Amino acid sequence: MSATRRRVVITGIGVVAPGSMGREGFWEMITAGRTATRRITFFDPSRFRSQVAAEVDFDGRKLGLTAQEMHRNDRFVQFAMVAADEAVADSGLRLGVGGAPDAPEPERVGVTIGSAVGATTRLEDEYVQVSDAGKHWLVDPRYASRFLHQALVPSCAATEVAVRFRAQGPGTVVSTGCTSGIDAVGYGSQLIEDGDADVVLAGASDAPISPISMACFDTIRATTGNNADPEHASKPFDARRDGFVMGEGSAVMVLEELEHAQRRGAEIYCEVTGYANRCNAFHMTGLRPDGVEMSEALDQALAQGRIDGSEVGYVNAHGSGTKQNDRHETAAVKLSLGEAAYSVPMSSLKSMVGHSLGAIGSIEIAATALAVQRQVVPPTANYEVPDPECDLDYVPKTARDHKVDVAVSVGSGFGGFQSAIVLAKPDRRPA
Amino acid sequence: MTDATVINDEGTITEVAGYARDTAPEGRAITAPPRGTTRLLVTGLGVVAPTGVGVEEHWQSLLRGELAVRPIEGFDASRYGVTVAGQVRDFDPDRFVVPQLKVQTDRWSWMSLAAATLAAEDAGYIPPEQAYATSVFLAAGSGGNEFSQHEIQGLWAKGPRSVGAYQSIAWFYAASTGQVSIRDGYKGPSGVVVSEGAGGLDSIGWARRVARRGTPAVLVGGTEAGVTPYALLCQVTSGRLSTAPRPEDAYKPFDERANGHAIGEGGAILLLEEADAARARGARRVWGEVVGYGATHDAHHHEDPAPDATQYARAIRLALADAGVAPDEVGMVVADGAGVPELDALEAQAITAVFGERGVPVTAPSSWTGRLMAGGSALNVATALLAMRDGVVPATGNVDRPVAEYGLDLVRENRERDLDVVVVLARGFGGFNSALVLRRYREEEPG
């Protein structure tokens, strides 16, 4: 019988992000402060208010997917499969390989994949066919793909990843809007802590750059109207910010029980020392400026690892670039970290890779894990004009070498969800 | 405690494979409850189902054997080849949802809001001052279908400006959870799980993790509203829906003429409370205790399905081991009952592997309502608790000639039976297997 808490570490990372290829391409891009936002190319955006997005130049065949895998799956599932492939290869685990001496039992491998909007792009594309571009309320089954059921229910993303790696442990898709990515990794950690798995493939994926998604954020003016300068359209924490830039992508982490990883001599990026989420019970899209619930989530996540706020070396922000979010989040970080908030670097990747809804939380965790491993903090691109309500150190434009023994990543989403996860160097405290 | 059982400091069983395989149905493999286990009680039920709105309405309809699967109303479904479904015909959203919220939300969320209200009323639950003490952890399957189809039709027929402000909050899978949390002021750790039909049980599995980590009350379960043109078409493409035009021919689980299933809408939301918290507030009723949960994945998908029921059976064994319950203590199994011959055969294989041939009464009450995706397994939990209360195993509908080779004791007429422990099973399209063990509430832990 084990007397100590089961600890969770990250031993593999895979990333599909705009403007880059794979984990190392992504890291190179964000530490160079390069942006991947551009005028939308997937469809003609001229009738939309917001015409900018961070698109992934994705060729699934070149990245190892078969023609049939691409045919039956929406883009968001394809992203997750490719990210999982890279993460598992990175971890050195031989999942699904019978007889390999260090291969984990398939029954001890779980999958938790987050997604805010699932296969919305495919559902829309197919809808256009079966409704003849919106002409008919009663859709025409003769034009339907036979893979529409998978599109309707996003759990197919967990299925495809489980099939790929013969993961027979618990599997699920987590769909808490824009905190899905943090929550999926948080749930994955809990599966390991609770002893229900030794390894979990945890991450998130979204591919929402489609007319319906752009239209629905247009009407509430959540997205930017800065179409004239797409490369600099996403301005988190800057006084000129006017909304987020839609993005897409995926990241998958290999979460592993610490001793399991140590036994096989795995390279460890960092430990997941805490995860918590709270609801603000306030409004589906609105945020109170005080940030109380996000702060509560952050406090709880820090407390789980017995970490004091002063130990935090990097805050990976939600930083969507909407007026209210960045103010809300700044207040939350001040509430939790107190005076230390003013000296800790805090940056938003959404300035570079846009806001990929549920996926972004996992992409941000990937970046935060790399920041802990490499002791480098990625910047906030496009940050120039300070906002008196956002008065922290947002790491403008240039990456920074910094001591990061502990980092936090926070997220906030429609529905009122507030999530926080804490990553730390595994040797920062005794086992 | 046997050698095969390892329990960590959070009270969870980490290695149970040996127990499950090596222990005969008789005898208890685990004699003491795991240390530090949080006892989780069901203190409130809210049902919005084709069988009725309200717990008793649903239960009486089941006991009367009324088939709630009927010809689809609301649109002409004839072109889809599937013409029957379980619709919630007497649902009045205005009873539960104020007008300004109603225009922002899909029928799916109306049903969730209604079921959450009914569950809280049933429990007499007055949220404590500490808003973080209550969580909403629901399952979702397909989101706000009807709302979204309207908006997307407008977009393509008329252009982006016709898309309303509420599409961004009405369609996505977290909409119902968010709205319940906001309306009722629940700020605890909340979440949404999607594992198709298994979601209702999985939300309970996750709620246990939330409770173990200190949140005393969690709303779980979920609803679904996919009997709409586009969502129906999407479900038809699974190839698992019956095309029989007569309701009694359509959804016949474990029958020789099984030919697919009917879909339905609605579901159930349950209030789970940690035992001490429930006692402290003087909970008026305990429906039962959640004592075990197990989930596995086939690691096979729909195009290349699992060849056998190994993982499904393992989910059941995990749940029993988690509960510290031996198979022969189980008085009833509520089956997933897919109504697709291959899937019925696999489920029978799983059940008989764990409980033996004809080892336990098996029922599939979704035959009366249709399969409600994420809402269905939640509704089956409510049904199981009602069965335990009244000591009646409700019958499976539409079964004329059960397949003898399945080796199941399939309950075809309501059967009186004292039920102390029941098991609810669920599967989700794409290889998800889940099992839940419920036990009649006793003040003191047995053993």
HADDOCK unambig.tbl for C-alpha pairs under 7 A between the chains (distance, minus, plus):
assign (segid A and resid 1 and name CA) (segid B and resid 6 and name CA) 5.60 0.50 0.50
assign (segid A and resid 1 and name CA) (segid B and resid 7 and name CA) 5.96 0.50 0.50
assign (segid A and resid 1 and name CA) (segid B and resid 8 and name CA) 6.25 0.50 0.50
assign (segid A and resid 2 and name CA) (segid B and resid 8 and name CA) 5.42 0.50 0.50
assign (segid A and resid 2 and name CA) (segid B and resid 9 and name CA) 6.93 0.50 0.50
assign (segid A and resid 3 and name CA) (segid B and resid 8 and name CA) 6.61 0.50 0.50
assign (segid A and resid 3 and name CA) (segid B and resid 9 and name CA) 5.87 0.50 0.50
assign (segid A and resid 4 and name CA) (segid B and resid 9 and name CA) 6.62 0.50 0.50
assign (segid A and resid 5 and name CA) (segid B and resid 9 and name CA) 6.55 0.50 0.50
assign (segid A and resid 47 and name CA) (segid B and resid 160 and name CA) 6.94 0.50 0.50
assign (segid A and resid 48 and name CA) (segid B and resid 160 and name CA) 6.48 0.50 0.50
assign (segid A and resid 116 and name CA) (segid B and resid 172 and name CA) 6.82 0.50 0.50
assign (segid A and resid 117 and name CA) (segid B and resid 172 and name CA) 5.83 0.50 0.50
assign (segid A and resid 133 and name CA) (segid B and resid 156 and name CA) 5.36 0.50 0.50
assign (segid A and resid 133 and name CA) (segid B and resid 157 and name CA) 6.34 0.50 0.50
assign (segid A and resid 134 and name CA) (segid B and resid 153 and name CA) 4.40 0.50 0.50
assign (segid A and resid 134 and name CA) (segid B and resid 154 and name CA) 6.82 0.50 0.50
assign (segid A and resid 134 and name CA) (segid B and resid 156 and name CA) 5.03 0.50 0.50
assign (segid A and resid 134 and name CA) (segid B and resid 157 and name CA) 4.80 0.50 0.50
assign (segid A and resid 135 and name CA) (segid B and resid 157 and name CA) 6.23 0.50 0.50
assign (segid A and resid 138 and name CA) (segid B and resid 229 and name CA) 5.76 0.50 0.50
assign (segid A and resid 139 and name CA) (segid B and resid 229 and name CA) 6.45 0.50 0.50
assign (segid A and resid 139 and name CA) (segid B and resid 230 and name CA) 6.30 0.50 0.50
assign (segid A and resid 141 and name CA) (segid B and resid 80 and name CA) 6.26 0.50 0.50
assign (segid A and resid 141 and name CA) (segid B and resid 233 and name CA) 6.57 0.50 0.50
assign (segid A and resid 146 and name CA) (segid B and resid 237 and name CA) 4.89 0.50 0.50
assign (segid A and resid 147 and name CA) (segid B and resid 237 and name CA) 6.42 0.50 0.50
assign (segid A and resid 148 and name CA) (segid B and resid 234 and name CA) 4.74 0.50 0.50
assign (segid A and resid 148 and name CA) (segid B and resid 237 and name CA) 6.04 0.50 0.50
assign (segid A and resid 149 and name CA) (segid B and resid 234 and name CA) 4.75 0.50 0.50
assign (segid A and resid 149 and name CA) (segid B and resid 235 and name CA) 5.07 0.50 0.50
assign (segid A and resid 149 and name CA) (segid B and resid 237 and name CA) 5.88 0.50 0.50
assign (segid A and resid 149 and name CA) (segid B and resid 238 and name CA) 5.58 0.50 0.50
assign (segid A and resid 152 and name CA) (segid B and resid 142 and name CA) 5.67 0.50 0.50
assign (segid A and resid 152 and name CA) (segid B and resid 234 and name CA) 6.39 0.50 0.50
assign (segid A and resid 153 and name CA) (segid B and resid 141 and name CA) 5.54 0.50 0.50
assign (segid A and resid 153 and name CA) (segid B and resid 142 and name CA) 5.27 0.50 0.50
assign (segid A and resid 153 and name CA) (segid B and resid 196 and name CA) 6.47 0.50 0.50
assign (segid A and resid 154 and name CA) (segid B and resid 194 and name CA) 6.93 0.50 0.50
assign (segid A and resid 155 and name CA) (segid B and resid 194 and name CA) 5.47 0.50 0.50
assign (segid A and resid 155 and name CA) (segid B and resid 195 and name CA) 5.10 0.50 0.50
assign (segid A and resid 155 and name CA) (segid B and resid 196 and name CA) 6.40 0.50 0.50
assign (segid A and resid 156 and name CA) (segid B and resid 430 and name CA) 6.31 0.50 0.50
assign (segid A and resid 159 and name CA) (segid B and resid 299 and name CA) 6.89 0.50 0.50
assign (segid A and resid 159 and name CA) (segid B and resid 301 and name CA) 6.45 0.50 0.50
assign (segid A and resid 159 and name CA) (segid B and resid 430 and name CA) 5.68 0.50 0.50
assign (segid A and resid 159 and name CA) (segid B and resid 431 and name CA) 6.77 0.50 0.50
assign (segid A and resid 162 and name CA) (segid B and resid 299 and name CA) 5.10 0.50 0.50
assign (segid A and resid 163 and name CA) (segid B and resid 299 and name CA) 4.16 0.50 0.50
assign (segid A and resid 163 and name CA) (segid B and resid 300 and name CA) 5.29 0.50 0.50
assign (segid A and resid 163 and name CA) (segid B and resid 301 and name CA) 6.87 0.50 0.50
assign (segid A and resid 166 and name CA) (segid B and resid 299 and name CA) 5.07 0.50 0.50
assign (segid A and resid 167 and name CA) (segid B and resid 297 and name CA) 6.96 0.50 0.50
assign (segid A and resid 167 and name CA) (segid B and resid 299 and name CA) 5.73 0.50 0.50
assign (segid A and resid 168 and name CA) (segid B and resid 296 and name CA) 5.57 0.50 0.50
assign (segid A and resid 168 and name CA) (segid B and resid 297 and name CA) 4.55 0.50 0.50
assign (segid A and resid 168 and name CA) (segid B and resid 298 and name CA) 5.76 0.50 0.50
assign (segid A and resid 168 and name CA) (segid B and resid 299 and name CA) 5.60 0.50 0.50
assign (segid A and resid 169 and name CA) (segid B and resid 295 and name CA) 6.97 0.50 0.50
assign (segid A and resid 169 and name CA) (segid B and resid 296 and name CA) 4.71 0.50 0.50
assign (segid A and resid 169 and name CA) (segid B and resid 297 and name CA) 5.76 0.50 0.50
assign (segid A and resid 170 and name CA) (segid B and resid 295 and name CA) 5.04 0.50 0.50
assign (segid A and resid 170 and name CA) (segid B and resid 296 and name CA) 4.59 0.50 0.50
assign (segid A and resid 170 and name CA) (segid B and resid 297 and name CA) 5.99 0.50 0.50
assign (segid A and resid 171 and name CA) (segid B and resid 296 and name CA) 6.83 0.50 0.50
assign (segid A and resid 171 and name CA) (segid B and resid 297 and name CA) 6.13 0.50 0.50
assign (segid A and resid 172 and name CA) (segid B and resid 193 and name CA) 6.54 0.50 0.50
assign (segid A and resid 172 and name CA) (segid B and resid 194 and name CA) 6.09 0.50 0.50
assign (segid A and resid 172 and name CA) (segid B and resid 195 and name CA) 5.46 0.50 0.50
assign (segid A and resid 173 and name CA) (segid B and resid 193 and name CA) 5.74 0.50 0.50
assign (segid A and resid 173 and name CA) (segid B and resid 194 and name CA) 4.92 0.50 0.50
assign (segid A and resid 173 and name CA) (segid B and resid 195 and name CA) 6.33 0.50 0.50
assign (segid A and resid 174 and name CA) (segid B and resid 192 and name CA) 5.77 0.50 0.50
assign (segid A and resid 174 and name CA) (segid B and resid 193 and name CA) 4.72 0.50 0.50
assign (segid A and resid 174 and name CA) (segid B and resid 194 and name CA) 6.11 0.50 0.50
assign (segid A and resid 175 and name CA) (segid B and resid 173 and name CA) 6.07 0.50 0.50
assign (segid A and resid 175 and name CA) (segid B and resid 174 and name CA) 6.11 0.50 0.50
assign (segid A and resid 175 and name CA) (segid B and resid 192 and name CA) 5.26 0.50 0.50
assign (segid A and resid 175 and name CA) (segid B and resid 193 and name CA) 6.07 0.50 0.50
assign (segid A and resid 175 and name CA) (segid B and resid 194 and name CA) 6.90 0.50 0.50
assign (segid A and resid 176 and name CA) (segid B and resid 174 and name CA) 5.11 0.50 0.50
assign (segid A and resid 176 and name CA) (segid B and resid 191 and name CA) 5.93 0.50 0.50
assign (segid A and resid 176 and name CA) (segid B and resid 192 and name CA) 5.64 0.50 0.50
assign (segid A and resid 177 and name CA) (segid B and resid 174 and name CA) 6.00 0.50 0.50
assign (segid A and resid 194 and name CA) (segid B and resid 10 and name CA) 6.82 0.50 0.50
assign (segid A and resid 194 and name CA) (segid B and resid 12 and name CA) 6.03 0.50 0.50
assign (segid A and resid 195 and name CA) (segid B and resid 12 and name CA) 6.48 0.50 0.50
assign (segid A and resid 195 and name CA) (segid B and resid 13 and name CA) 6.71 0.50 0.50
assign (segid A and resid 195 and name CA) (segid B and resid 14 and name CA) 4.70 0.50 0.50
assign (segid A and resid 196 and name CA) (segid B and resid 14 and name CA) 6.14 0.50 0.50
assign (segid A and resid 212 and name CA) (segid B and resid 152 and name CA) 6.34 0.50 0.50
assign (segid A and resid 215 and name CA) (segid B and resid 160 and name CA) 5.37 0.50 0.50
assign (segid A and resid 215 and name CA) (segid B and resid 163 and name CA) 6.43 0.50 0.50
assign (segid A and resid 216 and name CA) (segid B and resid 163 and name CA) 6.27 0.50 0.50
assign (segid A and resid 216 and name CA) (segid B and resid 165 and name CA) 6.58 0.50 0.50
assign (segid A and resid 216 and name CA) (segid B and resid 167 and name CA) 5.77 0.50 0.50
assign (segid A and resid 216 and name CA) (segid B and resid 168 and name CA) 5.21 0.50 0.50
assign (segid A and resid 217 and name CA) (segid B and resid 168 and name CA) 6.44 0.50 0.50
assign (segid A and resid 219 and name CA) (segid B and resid 164 and name CA) 6.58 0.50 0.50
assign (segid A and resid 219 and name CA) (segid B and resid 165 and name CA) 5.37 0.50 0.50
assign (segid A and resid 220 and name CA) (segid B and resid 165 and name CA) 5.65 0.50 0.50
assign (segid A and resid 277 and name CA) (segid B and resid 189 and name CA) 4.94 0.50 0.50
assign (segid A and resid 277 and name CA) (segid B and resid 190 and name CA) 6.93 0.50 0.50
assign (segid A and resid 278 and name CA) (segid B and resid 187 and name CA) 5.66 0.50 0.50
assign (segid A and resid 278 and name CA) (segid B and resid 188 and name CA) 5.21 0.50 0.50
assign (segid A and resid 278 and name CA) (segid B and resid 189 and name CA) 4.56 0.50 0.50
assign (segid A and resid 278 and name CA) (segid B and resid 190 and name CA) 6.48 0.50 0.50
assign (segid A and resid 279 and name CA) (segid B and resid 187 and name CA) 4.32 0.50 0.50
assign (segid A and resid 279 and name CA) (segid B and resid 188 and name CA) 6.08 0.50 0.50
assign (segid A and resid 279 and name CA) (segid B and resid 189 and name CA) 6.63 0.50 0.50
assign (segid A and resid 279 and name CA) (segid B and resid 190 and name CA) 6.69 0.50 0.50
assign (segid A and resid 280 and name CA) (segid B and resid 187 and name CA) 5.71 0.50 0.50
assign (segid A and resid 281 and name CA) (segid B and resid 181 and name CA) 5.33 0.50 0.50
assign (segid A and resid 281 and name CA) (segid B and resid 182 and name CA) 3.81 0.50 0.50
assign (segid A and resid 281 and name CA) (segid B and resid 185 and name CA) 5.12 0.50 0.50
assign (segid A and resid 281 and name CA) (segid B and resid 186 and name CA) 6.07 0.50 0.50
assign (segid A and resid 281 and name CA) (segid B and resid 187 and name CA) 5.73 0.50 0.50
assign (segid A and resid 282 and name CA) (segid B and resid 182 and name CA) 5.49 0.50 0.50
assign (segid A and resid 283 and name CA) (segid B and resid 182 and name CA) 6.35 0.50 0.50
assign (segid A and resid 284 and name CA) (segid B and resid 169 and name CA) 6.78 0.50 0.50
assign (segid A and resid 284 and name CA) (segid B and resid 178 and name CA) 6.64 0.50 0.50
assign (segid A and resid 415 and name CA) (segid B and resid 174 and name CA) 6.69 0.50 0.50
assign (segid A and resid 415 and name CA) (segid B and resid 175 and name CA) 6.32 0.50 0.50
assign (segid A and resid 415 and name CA) (segid B and resid 178 and name CA) 4.11 0.50 0.50
assign (segid A and resid 415 and name CA) (segid B and resid 179 and name CA) 6.77 0.50 0.50
assign (segid A and resid 416 and name CA) (segid B and resid 178 and name CA) 6.30 0.50 0.50
